[in-house]
């Protein structure tokens, strides 16, 4: 999987979680978080950081259980 810039396009599937890259986190570092996509990428716990989202990618498949 590769990162997709929010400037290029947004996810097409609403109601799903995506891994997002935040270029400027609260302490001027970078971070990854899980965001939900409805009409935009939403960070439920950190809505103030949504404007810092620069890239996204689908979550990987869950582990296979035996």
PDBQT receptor file of N, H, CA, C and O in Angstrom, charges set to zero:
ATOM      1  N   UNK A   1       0.831  -1.182   0.000  1.00  0.00    +0.000 N 
ATOM      2  CA  UNK A   1       0.000   0.000   0.000  1.00  0.00    +0.000 C 
ATOM      3  C   UNK A   1       0.872   1.241   0.000  1.00  0.00    +0.000 C 
ATOM      4  O   UNK A   1       1.959   1.262   0.578  1.00  0.00    +0.000 OA
ATOM      5  N   UNK A   2       0.384   2.251  -0.647  1.00  0.00    +0.000 N 
ATOM      6  H   UNK A   2      -0.499   2.235  -1.116  1.00  0.00    +0.000 HD
ATOM      7  CA  UNK A   2       1.118   3.511  -0.703  1.00  0.00    +0.000 C 
ATOM      8  C   UNK A   2       0.244   4.647  -0.203  1.00  0.00    +0.000 C 
ATOM      9  O   UNK A   2      -0.984   4.578  -0.238  1.00  0.00    +0.000 OA
ATOM     10  N   UNK A   3       0.909   5.692   0.263  1.00  0.00    +0.000 N 
ATOM     11  H   UNK A   3       1.907   5.748   0.291  1.00  0.00    +0.000 HD
ATOM     12  CA  UNK A   3       0.211   6.881   0.728  1.00  0.00    +0.000 C 
ATOM     13  C   UNK A   3      -0.380   7.631  -0.457  1.00  0.00    +0.000 C 
ATOM     14  O   UNK A   3       0.219   7.681  -1.532  1.00  0.00    +0.000 OA
ATOM     15  N   UNK A   4      -1.563   8.215  -0.255  1.00  0.00    +0.000 N 
ATOM     16  H   UNK A   4      -2.050   8.174   0.618  1.00  0.00    +0.000 HD
ATOM     17  CA  UNK A   4      -2.212   9.066  -1.243  1.00  0.00    +0.000 C 
ATOM     18  C   UNK A   4      -2.337  10.460  -0.651  1.00  0.00    +0.000 C 
ATOM     19  O   UNK A   4      -2.816  10.618   0.472  1.00  0.00    +0.000 OA
ATOM     20  N   UNK A   5      -1.916  11.457  -1.388  1.00  0.00    +0.000 N 
ATOM     21  H   UNK A   5      -1.527  11.329  -2.300  1.00  0.00    +0.000 HD
ATOM     22  CA  UNK A   5      -2.016  12.833  -0.922  1.00  0.00    +0.000 C 
ATOM     23  C   UNK A   5      -3.477  13.285  -0.934  1.00  0.00    +0.000 C 
ATOM     24  O   UNK A   5      -4.220  12.968  -1.863  1.00  0.00    +0.000 OA
ATOM     25  N   UNK A   6      -3.882  14.023   0.094  1.00  0.00    +0.000 N 
ATOM     26  H   UNK A   6      -3.278  14.281   0.848  1.00  0.00    +0.000 HD
ATOM     27  CA  UNK A   6      -5.250  14.563   0.118  1.00  0.00    +0.000 C 
ATOM     28  C   UNK A   6      -5.429  15.609  -0.979  1.00  0.00    +0.000 C 
ATOM     29  O   UNK A   6      -6.558  15.934  -1.346  1.00  0.00    +0.000 OA
ATOM     30  N   UNK A   7      -4.330  16.135  -1.503  1.00  0.00    +0.000 N 
ATOM     31  H   UNK A   7      -3.412  15.870  -1.205  1.00  0.00    +0.000 HD
ATOM     32  CA  UNK A   7      -4.415  17.085  -2.621  1.00  0.00    +0.000 C 
ATOM     33  C   UNK A   7      -4.747  16.369  -3.922  1.00  0.00    +0.000 C 
ATOM     34  O   UNK A   7      -5.345  16.961  -4.821  1.00  0.00    +0.000 OA
ATOM     35  N   UNK A   8      -4.359  15.086  -4.032  1.00  0.00    +0.000 N 
ATOM     36  H   UNK A   8      -3.873  14.605  -3.302  1.00  0.00    +0.000 HD
ATOM     37  CA  UNK A   8      -4.638  14.315  -5.244  1.00  0.00    +0.000 C 
ATOM     38  C   UNK A   8      -6.068  13.789  -5.263  1.00  0.00    +0.000 C 
ATOM     39  O   UNK A   8      -6.771  13.910  -6.266  1.00  0.00    +0.000 OA
ATOM     40  N   UNK A   9      -6.491  13.203  -4.141  1.00  0.00    +0.000 N 
ATOM     41  H   UNK A   9      -5.920  13.104  -3.326  1.00  0.00    +0.000 HD
ATOM     42  CA  UNK A   9      -7.859  12.688  -4.041  1.00  0.00    +0.000 C 
ATOM     43  C   UNK A   9      -8.135  12.255  -2.608  1.00  0.00    +0.000 C 
ATOM     44  O   UNK A   9      -7.220  12.062  -1.808  1.00  0.00    +0.000 OA
ATOM     45  N   UNK A  10      -9.419  12.109  -2.310  1.00  0.00    +0.000 N 
ATOM     46  H   UNK A  10     -10.162  12.266  -2.960  1.00  0.00    +0.000 HD
ATOM     47  CA  UNK A  10      -9.872  11.620  -1.012  1.00  0.00    +0.000 C 
ATOM     48  C   UNK A  10     -10.364  10.184  -1.195  1.00  0.00    +0.000 C 
ATOM     49  O   UNK A  10     -10.584   9.746  -2.324  1.00  0.00    +0.000 OA
ATOM     50  N   UNK A  11     -10.537   9.451  -0.096  1.00  0.00    +0.000 N 
ATOM     51  H   UNK A  11     -10.358   9.807   0.821  1.00  0.00    +0.000 HD
ATOM     52  CA  UNK A  11     -11.067   8.083  -0.224  1.00  0.00    +0.000 C 
ATOM     53  C   UNK A  11     -12.438   8.090  -0.888  1.00  0.00    +0.000 C 
ATOM     54  O   UNK A  11     -13.153   9.092  -0.855  1.00  0.00    +0.000 OA
ATOM     55  N   UNK A  12     -12.790   6.975  -1.482  1.00  0.00    +0.000 N 
ATOM     56  H   UNK A  12     -12.210   6.161  -1.509  1.00  0.00    +0.000 HD
ATOM     57  CA  UNK A  12     -14.089   6.892  -2.159  1.00  0.00    +0.000 C 
ATOM     58  C   UNK A  12     -15.128   6.141  -1.341  1.00  0.00    +0.000 C 
ATOM     59  O   UNK A  12     -16.321   6.238  -1.629  1.00  0.00    +0.000 OA
ATOM     60  N   UNK A  13     -14.705   5.401  -0.337  1.00  0.00    +0.000 N 
ATOM     61  H   UNK A  13     -13.736   5.322  -0.104  1.00  0.00    +0.000 HD
ATOM     62  CA  UNK A  13     -15.641   4.600   0.459  1.00  0.00    +0.000 C 
ATOM     63  C   UNK A  13     -15.935   5.281   1.786  1.00  0.00    +0.000 C 
ATOM     64  O   UNK A  13     -15.067   5.382   2.653  1.00  0.00    +0.000 OA
ATOM     65  N   UNK A  14     -17.171   5.747   1.931  1.00  0.00    +0.000 N 
ATOM     66  H   UNK A  14     -17.876   5.665   1.226  1.00  0.00    +0.000 HD
ATOM     67  CA  UNK A  14     -17.585   6.410   3.171  1.00  0.00    +0.000 C 
ATOM     68  C   UNK A  14     -17.838   5.381   4.270  1.00  0.00    +0.000 C 
ATOM     69  O   UNK A  14     -18.158   4.223   4.003  1.00  0.00    +0.000 OA
ATOM     70  N   UNK A  15     -17.685   5.840   5.516  1.00  0.00    +0.000 N 
ATOM     71  H   UNK A  15     -17.425   6.781   5.733  1.00  0.00    +0.000 HD
ATOM     72  CA  UNK A  15     -17.953   4.986   6.661  1.00  0.00    +0.000 C 
ATOM     73  C   UNK A  15     -16.846   4.006   6.975  1.00  0.00    +0.000 C 
ATOM     74  O   UNK A  15     -17.064   3.044   7.711  1.00  0.00    +0.000 OA
ATOM     75  N   UNK A  16     -15.669   4.230   6.433  1.00  0.00    +0.000 N 
ATOM     76  H   UNK A  16     -15.492   5.011   5.835  1.00  0.00    +0.000 HD
ATOM     77  CA  UNK A  16     -14.535   3.343   6.684  1.00  0.00    +0.000 C 
ATOM     78  C   UNK A  16     -13.420   4.093   7.390  1.00  0.00    +0.000 C 
ATOM     79  O   UNK A  16     -13.331   5.319   7.337  1.00  0.00    +0.000 OA
ATOM     80  N   UNK A  17     -12.576   3.320   8.050  1.00  0.00    +0.000 N 
ATOM     81  H   UNK A  17     -12.648   2.324   8.093  1.00  0.00    +0.000 HD
ATOM     82  CA  UNK A  17     -11.413   3.885   8.728  1.00  0.00    +0.000 C 
ATOM     83  C   UNK A  17     -10.209   3.845   7.792  1.00  0.00    +0.000 C 
ATOM     84  O   UNK A  17     -10.053   2.923   6.990  1.00  0.00    +0.000 OA
ATOM     85  N   UNK A  18      -9.369   4.860   7.912  1.00  0.00    +0.000 N 
ATOM     86  H   UNK A  18      -9.495   5.608   8.563  1.00  0.00    +0.000 HD
ATOM     87  CA  UNK A  18      -8.147   4.966   7.104  1.00  0.00    +0.000 C 
ATOM     88  C   UNK A  18      -6.996   5.392   7.999  1.00  0.00    +0.000 C 
ATOM     89  O   UNK A  18      -7.194   6.073   9.005  1.00  0.00    +0.000 OA
ATOM     90  N   UNK A  19      -5.804   4.989   7.625  1.00  0.00    +0.000 N 
ATOM     91  H   UNK A  19      -5.642   4.436   6.808  1.00  0.00    +0.000 HD
ATOM     92  CA  UNK A  19      -4.607   5.456   8.292  1.00  0.00    +0.000 C 
ATOM     93  C   UNK A  19      -4.251   6.802   7.676  1.00  0.00    +0.000 C 
ATOM     94  O   UNK A  19      -4.160   6.917   6.454  1.00  0.00    +0.000 OA
ATOM     95  N   UNK A  20      -4.049   7.816   8.505  1.00  0.00    +0.000 N 
ATOM     96  H   UNK A  20      -4.122   7.722   9.498  1.00  0.00    +0.000 HD
ATOM     97  CA  UNK A  20      -3.709   9.143   7.984  1.00  0.00    +0.000 C 
ATOM     98  C   UNK A  20      -2.378   9.599   8.544  1.00  0.00    +0.000 C 
ATOM     99  O   UNK A  20      -1.999   9.239   9.658  1.00  0.00    +0.000 OA
ATOM    100  N   UNK A  21      -1.680  10.392   7.761  1.00  0.00    +0.000 N 
ATOM    101  H   UNK A  21      -1.989  10.685   6.856  1.00  0.00    +0.000 HD
ATOM    102  CA  UNK A  21      -0.412  10.982   8.160  1.00  0.00    +0.000 C 
ATOM    103  C   UNK A  21      -0.670  12.453   8.453  1.00  0.00    +0.000 C 
ATOM    104  O   UNK A  21      -1.235  13.177   7.634  1.00  0.00    +0.000 OA
ATOM    105  N   UNK A  22      -0.246  12.878   9.637  1.00  0.00    +0.000 N 
ATOM    106  H   UNK A  22       0.213  12.290  10.303  1.00  0.00    +0.000 HD
ATOM    107  CA  UNK A  22      -0.403  14.272  10.047  1.00  0.00    +0.000 C 
ATOM    108  C   UNK A  22       0.980  14.903  10.031  1.00  0.00    +0.000 C 
ATOM    109  O   UNK A  22       1.856  14.526  10.810  1.00  0.00    +0.000 OA
ATOM    110  N   UNK A  23       1.166  15.859   9.146  1.00  0.00    +0.000 N 
ATOM    111  H   UNK A  23       0.455  16.165   8.513  1.00  0.00    +0.000 HD
ATOM    112  CA  UNK A  23       2.482  16.460   8.960  1.00  0.00    +0.000 C 
ATOM    113  C   UNK A  23       2.935  17.332  10.109  1.00  0.00    +0.000 C 
ATOM    114  O   UNK A  23       4.132  17.410  10.385  1.00  0.00    +0.000 OA
ATOM    115  N   UNK A  24       2.015  17.987  10.781  1.00  0.00    +0.000 N 
ATOM    116  H   UNK A  24       1.043  17.924  10.556  1.00  0.00    +0.000 HD
ATOM    117  CA  UNK A  24       2.392  18.840  11.906  1.00  0.00    +0.000 C 
ATOM    118  C   UNK A  24       1.541  18.479  13.105  1.00  0.00    +0.000 C 
ATOM    119  O   UNK A  24       0.436  18.997  13.269  1.00  0.00    +0.000 OA
ATOM    120  N   UNK A  25       2.048  17.598  13.935  1.00  0.00    +0.000 N 
ATOM    121  H   UNK A  25       2.946  17.178  13.802  1.00  0.00    +0.000 HD
ATOM    122  CA  UNK A  25       1.362  17.164  15.141  1.00  0.00    +0.000 C 
ATOM    123  C   UNK A  25       1.500  18.248  16.201  1.00  0.00    +0.000 C 
ATOM    124  O   UNK A  25       2.168  19.255  15.964  1.00  0.00    +0.000 OA
ATOM    125  N   UNK A  26       0.900  18.069  17.334  1.00  0.00    +0.000 N 
ATOM    126  H   UNK A  26       0.358  17.251  17.527  1.00  0.00    +0.000 HD
ATOM    127  CA  UNK A  26       0.844  19.117  18.355  1.00  0.00    +0.000 C 
ATOM    128  C   UNK A  26       2.208  19.590  18.842  1.00  0.00    +0.000 C 
ATOM    129  O   UNK A  26       2.341  20.745  19.248  1.00  0.00    +0.000 OA
ATOM    130  N   UNK A  27       3.214  18.740  18.814  1.00  0.00    +0.000 N 
ATOM    131  H   UNK A  27       3.106  17.802  18.484  1.00  0.00    +0.000 HD
ATOM    132  CA  UNK A  27       4.542  19.158  19.291  1.00  0.00    +0.000 C 
ATOM    133  C   UNK A  27       5.510  19.381  18.124  1.00  0.00    +0.000 C 
ATOM    134  O   UNK A  27       6.723  19.246  18.281  1.00  0.00    +0.000 OA
ATOM    135  N   UNK A  28       4.959  19.724  16.950  1.00  0.00    +0.000 N 
ATOM    136  H   UNK A  28       3.973  19.834  16.822  1.00  0.00    +0.000 HD
ATOM    137  CA  UNK A  28       5.730  19.996  15.726  1.00  0.00    +0.000 C 
ATOM    138  C   UNK A  28       6.430  18.767  15.164  1.00  0.00    +0.000 C 
ATOM    139  O   UNK A  28       7.330  18.892  14.333  1.00  0.00    +0.000 OA
ATOM    140  N   UNK A  29       6.026  17.582  15.608  1.00  0.00    +0.000 N 
ATOM    141  H   UNK A  29       5.295  17.481  16.283  1.00  0.00    +0.000 HD
ATOM    142  CA  UNK A  29       6.530  16.362  14.990  1.00  0.00    +0.000 C 
ATOM    143  C   UNK A  29       5.444  15.835  14.051  1.00  0.00    +0.000 C 
ATOM    144  O   UNK A  29       4.416  16.484  13.857  1.00  0.00    +0.000 OA
ATOM    145  N   UNK A  30       5.674  14.668  13.477  1.00  0.00    +0.000 N 
ATOM    146  H   UNK A  30       6.508  14.141  13.635  1.00  0.00    +0.000 HD
ATOM    147  CA  UNK A  30       4.660  14.077  12.606  1.00  0.00    +0.000 C 
ATOM    148  C   UNK A  30       4.080  12.844  13.288  1.00  0.00    +0.000 C 
ATOM    149  O   UNK A  30       4.677  12.311  14.223  1.00  0.00    +0.000 OA
ATOM    150  N   UNK A  31       2.930  12.393  12.826  1.00  0.00    +0.000 N 
ATOM    151  H   UNK A  31       2.446  12.826  12.066  1.00  0.00    +0.000 HD
ATOM    152  CA  UNK A  31       2.261  11.257  13.456  1.00  0.00    +0.000 C 
ATOM    153  C   UNK A  31       1.315  10.584  12.479  1.00  0.00    +0.000 C 
ATOM    154  O   UNK A  31       0.943  11.155  11.454  1.00  0.00    +0.000 OA
ATOM    155  N   UNK A  32       0.933   9.365  12.814  1.00  0.00    +0.000 N 
ATOM    156  H   UNK A  32       1.235   8.901  13.646  1.00  0.00    +0.000 HD
ATOM    157  CA  UNK A  32      -0.105   8.631  12.096  1.00  0.00    +0.000 C 
ATOM    158  C   UNK A  32      -1.245   8.367  13.067  1.00  0.00    +0.000 C 
ATOM    159  O   UNK A  32      -1.025   8.075  14.242  1.00  0.00    +0.000 OA
ATOM    160  N   UNK A  33      -2.450   8.471  12.564  1.00  0.00    +0.000 N 
ATOM    161  H   UNK A  33      -2.629   8.708  11.609  1.00  0.00    +0.000 HD
ATOM    162  CA  UNK A  33      -3.650   8.228  13.357  1.00  0.00    +0.000 C 
ATOM    163  C   UNK A  33      -4.658   7.491  12.487  1.00  0.00    +0.000 C 
ATOM    164  O   UNK A  33      -4.485   7.374  11.274  1.00  0.00    +0.000 OA
ATOM    165  N   UNK A  34      -5.708   6.999  13.121  1.00  0.00    +0.000 N 
ATOM    166  H   UNK A  34      -5.849   7.094  14.106  1.00  0.00    +0.000 HD
ATOM    167  CA  UNK A  34      -6.814   6.387  12.397  1.00  0.00    +0.000 C 
ATOM    168  C   UNK A  34      -7.916   7.436  12.259  1.00  0.00    +0.000 C 
ATOM    169  O   UNK A  34      -8.331   8.046  13.245  1.00  0.00    +0.000 OA
ATOM    170  N   UNK A  35      -8.381   7.639  11.038  1.00  0.00    +0.000 N 
ATOM    171  H   UNK A  35      -8.044   7.145  10.237  1.00  0.00    +0.000 HD
ATOM    172  CA  UNK A  35      -9.453   8.609  10.776  1.00  0.00    +0.000 C 
ATOM    173  C   UNK A  35     -10.596   7.899  10.073  1.00  0.00    +0.000 C 
ATOM    174  O   UNK A  35     -10.397   6.905   9.374  1.00  0.00    +0.000 OA
ATOM    175  N   UNK A  36     -11.794   8.426  10.272  1.00  0.00    +0.000 N 
ATOM    176  H   UNK A  36     -11.955   9.233  10.840  1.00  0.00    +0.000 HD
ATOM    177  CA  UNK A  36     -12.992   7.937   9.583  1.00  0.00    +0.000 C 
ATOM    178  C   UNK A  36     -13.305   8.872   8.436  1.00  0.00    +0.000 C 
ATOM    179  O   UNK A  36     -13.132  10.085   8.551  1.00  0.00    +0.000 OA
ATOM    180  N   UNK A  37     -13.767   8.310   7.325  1.00  0.00    +0.000 N 
ATOM    181  H   UNK A  37     -13.908   7.324   7.232  1.00  0.00    +0.000 HD
ATOM    182  CA  UNK A  37     -14.147   9.134   6.187  1.00  0.00    +0.000 C 
ATOM    183  C   UNK A  37     -15.651   9.127   6.017  1.00  0.00    +0.000 C 
ATOM    184  O   UNK A  37     -16.261   8.072   5.846  1.00  0.00    +0.000 OA
ATOM    185  N   UNK A  38     -16.248  10.308   6.064  1.00  0.00    +0.000 N 
ATOM    186  H   UNK A  38     -15.753  11.165   6.203  1.00  0.00    +0.000 HD
ATOM    187  CA  UNK A  38     -17.653  10.504   5.715  1.00  0.00    +0.000 C 
ATOM    188  C   UNK A  38     -17.648  11.417   4.482  1.00  0.00    +0.000 C 
ATOM    189  O   UNK A  38     -17.620  10.930   3.352  1.00  0.00    +0.000 OA
ATOM    190  N   UNK A  39     -17.674  12.709   4.693  1.00  0.00    +0.000 N 
ATOM    191  H   UNK A  39     -17.697  13.104   5.611  1.00  0.00    +0.000 HD
ATOM    192  CA  UNK A  39     -17.488  13.651   3.594  1.00  0.00    +0.000 C 
ATOM    193  C   UNK A  39     -16.062  14.202   3.605  1.00  0.00    +0.000 C 
ATOM    194  O   UNK A  39     -15.606  14.811   2.637  1.00  0.00    +0.000 OA
ATOM    195  N   UNK A  40     -15.373  13.972   4.721  1.00  0.00    +0.000 N 
ATOM    196  H   UNK A  40     -15.744  13.478   5.507  1.00  0.00    +0.000 HD
ATOM    197  CA  UNK A  40     -13.971  14.349   4.863  1.00  0.00    +0.000 C 
ATOM    198  C   UNK A  40     -13.348  13.393   5.862  1.00  0.00    +0.000 C 
ATOM    199  O   UNK A  40     -14.057  12.632   6.520  1.00  0.00    +0.000 OA
ATOM    200  N   UNK A  41     -12.031  13.423   5.982  1.00  0.00    +0.000 N 
ATOM    201  H   UNK A  41     -11.455  14.041   5.447  1.00  0.00    +0.000 HD
ATOM    202  CA  UNK A  41     -11.347  12.583   6.958  1.00  0.00    +0.000 C 
ATOM    203  C   UNK A  41     -11.503  13.216   8.336  1.00  0.00    +0.000 C 
ATOM    204  O   UNK A  41     -11.150  14.378   8.538  1.00  0.00    +0.000 OA
ATOM    205  N   UNK A  42     -12.036  12.443   9.282  1.00  0.00    +0.000 N 
ATOM    206  H   UNK A  42     -12.323  11.499   9.117  1.00  0.00    +0.000 HD
ATOM    207  CA  UNK A  42     -12.353  12.970  10.605  1.00  0.00    +0.000 C 
ATOM    208  C   UNK A  42     -11.572  12.226  11.686  1.00  0.00    +0.000 C 
ATOM    209  O   UNK A  42     -11.544  10.995  11.716  1.00  0.00    +0.000 OA
ATOM    210  N   UNK A  43     -10.945  12.989  12.563  1.00  0.00    +0.000 N 
ATOM    211  H   UNK A  43     -10.967  13.988  12.538  1.00  0.00    +0.000 HD
ATOM    212  CA  UNK A  43     -10.257  12.433  13.718  1.00  0.00    +0.000 C 
ATOM    213  C   UNK A  43     -11.146  12.651  14.937  1.00  0.00    +0.000 C 
ATOM    214  O   UNK A  43     -11.202  13.757  15.475  1.00  0.00    +0.000 OA
ATOM    215  N   UNK A  44     -11.829  11.621  15.368  1.00  0.00    +0.000 N 
ATOM    216  H   UNK A  44     -11.783  10.723  14.932  1.00  0.00    +0.000 HD
ATOM    217  CA  UNK A  44     -12.797  11.769  16.458  1.00  0.00    +0.000 C 
ATOM    218  C   UNK A  44     -12.162  12.272  17.747  1.00  0.00    +0.000 C 
ATOM    219  O   UNK A  44     -12.746  13.114  18.428  1.00  0.00    +0.000 OA
ATOM    220  N   UNK A  45     -10.984  11.778  18.094  1.00  0.00    +0.000 N 
ATOM    221  H   UNK A  45     -10.509  11.094  17.540  1.00  0.00    +0.000 HD
ATOM    222  CA  UNK A  45     -10.358  12.176  19.354  1.00  0.00    +0.000 C 
ATOM    223  C   UNK A  45      -9.554  13.464  19.240  1.00  0.00    +0.000 C 
ATOM    224  O   UNK A  45      -9.331  14.140  20.244  1.00  0.00    +0.000 OA
ATOM    225  N   UNK A  46      -9.118  13.812  18.037  1.00  0.00    +0.000 N 
ATOM    226  H   UNK A  46      -9.299  13.263  17.222  1.00  0.00    +0.000 HD
ATOM    227  CA  UNK A  46      -8.264  14.986  17.853  1.00  0.00    +0.000 C 
ATOM    228  C   UNK A  46      -8.752  15.848  16.692  1.00  0.00    +0.000 C 
ATOM    229  O   UNK A  46      -8.003  16.045  15.735  1.00  0.00    +0.000 OA
ATOM    230  N   UNK A  47      -9.969  16.364  16.740  1.00  0.00    +0.000 N 
ATOM    231  H   UNK A  47     -10.577  16.203  17.518  1.00  0.00    +0.000 HD
ATOM    232  CA  UNK A  47     -10.489  17.124  15.595  1.00  0.00    +0.000 C 
ATOM    233  C   UNK A  47      -9.640  18.350  15.255  1.00  0.00    +0.000 C 
ATOM    234  O   UNK A  47      -9.637  18.796  14.107  1.00  0.00    +0.000 OA
ATOM    235  N   UNK A  48      -8.927  18.897  16.228  1.00  0.00    +0.000 N 
ATOM    236  H   UNK A  48      -8.930  18.535  17.160  1.00  0.00    +0.000 HD
ATOM    237  CA  UNK A  48      -8.089  20.073  15.968  1.00  0.00    +0.000 C 
ATOM    238  C   UNK A  48      -6.904  19.744  15.052  1.00  0.00    +0.000 C 
ATOM    239  O   UNK A  48      -6.279  20.656  14.509  1.00  0.00    +0.000 OA
ATOM    240  N   UNK A  49      -6.587  18.462  14.873  1.00  0.00    +0.000 N 
ATOM    241  H   UNK A  49      -7.094  17.722  15.314  1.00  0.00    +0.000 HD
ATOM    242  CA  UNK A  49      -5.463  18.072  14.018  1.00  0.00    +0.000 C 
ATOM    243  C   UNK A  49      -5.879  17.725  12.592  1.00  0.00    +0.000 C 
ATOM    244  O   UNK A  49      -5.025  17.443  11.751  1.00  0.00    +0.000 OA
ATOM    245  N   UNK A  50      -7.185  17.742  12.310  1.00  0.00    +0.000 N 
ATOM    246  H   UNK A  50      -7.879  17.970  12.992  1.00  0.00    +0.000 HD
ATOM    247  CA  UNK A  50      -7.660  17.347  10.976  1.00  0.00    +0.000 C 
ATOM    248  C   UNK A  50      -7.053  18.194   9.865  1.00  0.00    +0.000 C 
ATOM    249  O   UNK A  50      -6.776  17.676   8.783  1.00  0.00    +0.000 OA
ATOM    250  N   UNK A  51      -6.842  19.478  10.108  1.00  0.00    +0.000 N 
ATOM    251  H   UNK A  51      -7.067  19.898  10.987  1.00  0.00    +0.000 HD
ATOM    252  CA  UNK A  51      -6.276  20.335   9.068  1.00  0.00    +0.000 C 
ATOM    253  C   UNK A  51      -4.829  19.967   8.751  1.00  0.00    +0.000 C 
ATOM    254  O   UNK A  51      -4.299  20.388   7.723  1.00  0.00    +0.000 OA
ATOM    255  N   UNK A  52      -4.179  19.184   9.623  1.00  0.00    +0.000 N 
ATOM    256  H   UNK A  52      -4.610  18.841  10.458  1.00  0.00    +0.000 HD
ATOM    257  CA  UNK A  52      -2.798  18.771   9.389  1.00  0.00    +0.000 C 
ATOM    258  C   UNK A  52      -2.656  17.483   8.598  1.00  0.00    +0.000 C 
ATOM    259  O   UNK A  52      -1.539  17.071   8.287  1.00  0.00    +0.000 OA
ATOM    260  N   UNK A  53      -3.786  16.831   8.263  1.00  0.00    +0.000 N 
ATOM    261  H   UNK A  53      -4.694  17.165   8.516  1.00  0.00    +0.000 HD
ATOM    262  CA  UNK A  53      -3.716  15.581   7.499  1.00  0.00    +0.000 C 
ATOM    263  C   UNK A  53      -3.225  15.879   6.093  1.00  0.00    +0.000 C 
ATOM    264  O   UNK A  53      -3.808  16.696   5.380  1.00  0.00    +0.000 OA
ATOM    265  N   UNK A  54      -2.142  15.205   5.696  1.00  0.00    +0.000 N 
ATOM    266  H   UNK A  54      -1.668  14.541   6.275  1.00  0.00    +0.000 HD
ATOM    267  CA  UNK A  54      -1.593  15.418   4.357  1.00  0.00    +0.000 C 
ATOM    268  C   UNK A  54      -1.743  14.201   3.449  1.00  0.00    +0.000 C 
ATOM    269  O   UNK A  54      -1.805  14.342   2.227  1.00  0.00    +0.000 OA
ATOM    270  N   UNK A  55      -1.804  12.990   4.047  1.00  0.00    +0.000 N 
ATOM    271  H   UNK A  55      -1.754  12.875   5.039  1.00  0.00    +0.000 HD
ATOM    272  CA  UNK A  55      -1.874  11.762   3.257  1.00  0.00    +0.000 C 
ATOM    273  C   UNK A  55      -2.758  10.741   3.971  1.00  0.00    +0.000 C 
ATOM    274  O   UNK A  55      -3.005  10.840   5.173  1.00  0.00    +0.000 OA
ATOM    275  N   UNK A  56      -3.225   9.761   3.205  1.00  0.00    +0.000 N 
ATOM    276  H   UNK A  56      -3.024   9.680   2.229  1.00  0.00    +0.000 HD
ATOM    277  CA  UNK A  56      -4.034   8.675   3.753  1.00  0.00    +0.000 C 
ATOM    278  C   UNK A  56      -3.750   7.391   2.993  1.00  0.00    +0.000 C 
ATOM    279  O   UNK A  56      -3.216   7.410   1.884  1.00  0.00    +0.000 OA
ATOM    280  N   UNK A  57      -4.120   6.264   3.617  1.00  0.00    +0.000 N 
ATOM    281  H   UNK A  57      -4.553   6.249   4.518  1.00  0.00    +0.000 HD
ATOM    282  CA  UNK A  57      -4.064   4.962   2.956  1.00  0.00    +0.000 C 
ATOM    283  C   UNK A  57      -5.063   4.032   3.633  1.00  0.00    +0.000 C 
ATOM    284  O   UNK A  57      -5.401   4.230   4.800  1.00  0.00    +0.000 OA
ATOM    285  N   UNK A  58      -5.541   3.015   2.907  1.00  0.00    +0.000 N 
ATOM    286  H   UNK A  58      -5.267   2.855   1.959  1.00  0.00    +0.000 HD
ATOM    287  CA  UNK A  58      -6.441   2.047   3.535  1.00  0.00    +0.000 C 
ATOM    288  C   UNK A  58      -5.707   1.296   4.642  1.00  0.00    +0.000 C 
ATOM    289  O   UNK A  58      -4.486   1.145   4.604  1.00  0.00    +0.000 OA
ATOM    290  N   UNK A  59      -6.466   0.831   5.621  1.00  0.00    +0.000 N 
ATOM    291  H   UNK A  59      -7.458   0.954   5.652  1.00  0.00    +0.000 HD
ATOM    292  CA  UNK A  59      -5.880  -0.024   6.646  1.00  0.00    +0.000 C 
ATOM    293  C   UNK A  59      -5.523  -1.374   6.044  1.00  0.00    +0.000 C 
ATOM    294  O   UNK A  59      -6.177  -1.812   5.097  1.00  0.00    +0.000 OA
ATOM    295  N   UNK A  60      -4.508  -2.041   6.566  1.00  0.00    +0.000 N 
ATOM    296  H   UNK A  60      -3.977  -1.685   7.335  1.00  0.00    +0.000 HD
ATOM    297  CA  UNK A  60      -4.198  -3.377   6.062  1.00  0.00    +0.000 C 
ATOM    298  C   UNK A  60      -5.302  -4.361   6.449  1.00  0.00    +0.000 C 
ATOM    299  O   UNK A  60      -6.139  -4.062   7.301  1.00  0.00    +0.000 OA
ATOM    300  N   UNK A  61      -5.297  -5.519   5.825  1.00  0.00    +0.000 N 
ATOM    301  H   UNK A  61      -4.618  -5.762   5.133  1.00  0.00    +0.000 HD
ATOM    302  CA  UNK A  61      -6.250  -6.564   6.170  1.00  0.00    +0.000 C 
ATOM    303  C   UNK A  61      -6.007  -7.006   7.606  1.00  0.00    +0.000 C 
ATOM    304  O   UNK A  61      -4.863  -7.012   8.060  1.00  0.00    +0.000 OA
ATOM    305  N   UNK A  62      -7.057  -7.375   8.326  1.00  0.00    +0.000 N 
ATOM    306  H   UNK A  62      -7.987  -7.371   7.957  1.00  0.00    +0.000 HD
ATOM    307  CA  UNK A  62      -6.862  -7.851   9.702  1.00  0.00    +0.000 C 
ATOM    308  C   UNK A  62      -6.127  -9.193   9.686  1.00  0.00    +0.000 C 
ATOM    309  O   UNK A  62      -6.109  -9.884   8.668  1.00  0.00    +0.000 OA
ATOM    310  N   UNK A  63      -5.524  -9.556  10.817  1.00  0.00    +0.000 N 
ATOM    311  H   UNK A  63      -5.538  -8.995  11.644  1.00  0.00    +0.000 HD
ATOM    312  CA  UNK A  63      -4.803 -10.839  10.865  1.00  0.00    +0.000 C 
ATOM    313  C   UNK A  63      -5.778 -12.012  10.682  1.00  0.00    +0.000 C 
ATOM    314  O   UNK A  63      -6.944 -11.942  11.070  1.00  0.00    +0.000 OA
ATOM    315  N   UNK A  64      -5.284 -13.042  10.106  1.00  0.00    +0.000 N 
ATOM    316  H   UNK A  64      -4.337 -13.099   9.791  1.00  0.00    +0.000 HD
ATOM    317  CA  UNK A  64      -6.081 -14.241   9.925  1.00  0.00    +0.000 C 
ATOM    318  C   UNK A  64      -5.979 -15.070  11.199  1.00  0.00    +0.000 C 
ATOM    319  O   UNK A  64      -4.881 -15.319  11.696  1.00  0.00    +0.000 OA
ATOM    320  N   UNK A  65      -7.123 -15.498  11.727  1.00  0.00    +0.000 N 
ATOM    321  H   UNK A  65      -8.015 -15.296  11.323  1.00  0.00    +0.000 HD
ATOM    322  CA  UNK A  65      -7.126 -16.325  12.920  1.00  0.00    +0.000 C 
ATOM    323  C   UNK A  65      -7.352 -17.781  12.529  1.00  0.00    +0.000 C 
ATOM    324  O   UNK A  65      -8.013 -18.084  11.536  1.00  0.00    +0.000 OA
ATOM    325  N   UNK A  66      -6.791 -18.661  13.330  1.00  0.00    +0.000 N 
ATOM    326  H   UNK A  66      -6.254 -18.414  14.137  1.00  0.00    +0.000 HD
ATOM    327  CA  UNK A  66      -6.933 -20.092  13.037  1.00  0.00    +0.000 C 
ATOM    328  C   UNK A  66      -7.969 -20.717  13.919  1.00  0.00    +0.000 C 
ATOM    329  O   UNK A  66      -8.226 -21.917  13.816  1.00  0.00    +0.000 OA
TER     330      UNK A  66
